[in-house]
Amino acid sequence: MAVDKITVDKITWDRVGRVTEPGRYMYTFGWLTITAGDLDIWKQYPQAAFTLLAHHAEPDETIGEEFHLGAFDIAPDAPPRFTTH
């Protein structure tokens, strides 16, 4: 049985410059809105990686795409905690 792999863009606190305030920030991929709740998670789990979600609004070519943070993984580099046998 074949399983298709899906690539999901994730972003870490280090990648966004360890911002300390909620807000809308410009990055190379577009605008990212970070909430106080997102920051609370990063403060508790600094290595957490959030799924990067695009807003599906009418794109404005002068502004770029809009993104926000979705689900997160608190230990993205940790080995799986289960076995496959």
Backbone torsions as a table, in degrees:
resi	resn	phi	psi	omega
1	MET	NA	124.4	-180.0
2	ALA	-92.3	141.8	177.9
3	VAL	-120.7	125.8	176.6
4	ASP	-76.1	136.9	176.5
5	LYS	-89.3	137.4	177.0
6	ILE	-112.4	129.8	177.6
7	THR	-89.2	127.5	179.0
8	VAL	-119.5	126.9	177.8
9	ASP	-75.4	127.8	178.0
10	LYS	-122.5	155.6	-178.1
11	ILE	-138.0	141.8	-178.9
12	THR	-110.2	167.8	179.5
13	TRP	-63.7	-38.6	177.4
14	ASP	-60.5	-41.3	-177.4
15	ARG	-64.8	-28.7	178.9
16	VAL	-96.4	14.9	174.8
17	GLY	77.8	21.1	180.0
18	ARG	49.7	47.9	178.3
19	VAL	-54.8	151.0	-176.3
20	THR	-116.1	-6.0	-178.7
21	GLU	-125.1	142.4	173.3
22	PRO	-63.2	151.3	178.1
23	GLY	162.5	-170.5	-179.0
24	ARG	-111.9	119.8	-173.8
25	TYR	-120.8	142.7	177.7
26	MET	-89.3	129.9	176.1
27	TYR	-130.7	175.2	-177.4
28	THR	-62.0	-25.6	-178.2
29	PHE	-93.9	-5.8	-179.6
30	GLY	136.7	-157.3	-179.7
31	TRP	-93.0	136.7	178.8
32	LEU	-122.1	125.6	175.5
33	THR	-96.8	124.0	179.3
34	ILE	-115.7	127.6	-177.5
35	THR	-95.8	168.0	176.0
36	ALA	-61.4	-36.6	178.0
37	GLY	-64.3	-39.8	176.3
38	ASP	-59.8	-45.5	-179.6
39	LEU	-64.8	-37.4	177.7
40	ASP	-59.9	-41.1	178.3
41	ILE	-65.0	-46.5	179.6
42	TRP	-63.5	-34.5	178.5
43	LYS	-67.3	-35.6	179.0
44	GLN	-81.0	-36.2	-178.7
45	TYR	-129.7	80.6	-173.8
46	PRO	-58.9	-22.7	-179.2
47	GLN	-92.2	0.6	-177.9
48	ALA	-58.0	143.1	177.5
49	ALA	-118.3	122.0	180.0
50	PHE	-92.8	147.9	170.7
51	THR	-73.6	133.9	179.9
52	LEU	-91.1	118.1	-177.3
53	LEU	-112.4	132.2	178.6
54	ALA	-86.4	140.1	171.2
55	HIS	-78.1	135.9	-178.4
56	HIS	-99.8	61.0	175.6
57	ALA	-102.5	174.2	176.1
58	GLU	-62.4	120.0	-179.2
59	PRO	-68.2	139.6	175.9
60	ASP	-108.6	112.5	-174.0
61	GLU	-61.8	-24.3	-179.2
62	THR	-82.5	-21.6	-176.8
63	ILE	-101.0	-37.9	-175.8
64	GLY	99.7	-179.3	-178.3
65	GLU	-77.2	156.1	179.0
66	GLU	-108.6	135.2	-179.9
67	PHE	-132.2	157.0	169.4
68	HIS	-141.4	172.6	-176.1
69	LEU	-94.1	140.9	-179.6
70	GLY	-112.4	-133.3	-180.0
71	ALA	-63.4	157.9	-178.0
72	PHE	-136.3	158.1	176.8
73	ASP	-118.7	120.9	-175.1
74	ILE	-77.7	-15.7	178.6
75	ALA	-139.8	69.5	-173.7
76	PRO	-63.8	-22.0	-177.9
77	ASP	-100.2	0.6	-178.6
78	ALA	-75.9	147.3	176.8
79	PRO	-68.5	155.0	179.1
80	PRO	-59.5	146.8	-178.5
81	ARG	-91.7	12.0	-179.0
82	PHE	-132.8	162.2	176.5
83	THR	-110.5	163.4	-177.4
84	THR	-106.0	12.7	177.7
85	HIS	-111.5	NA	NA
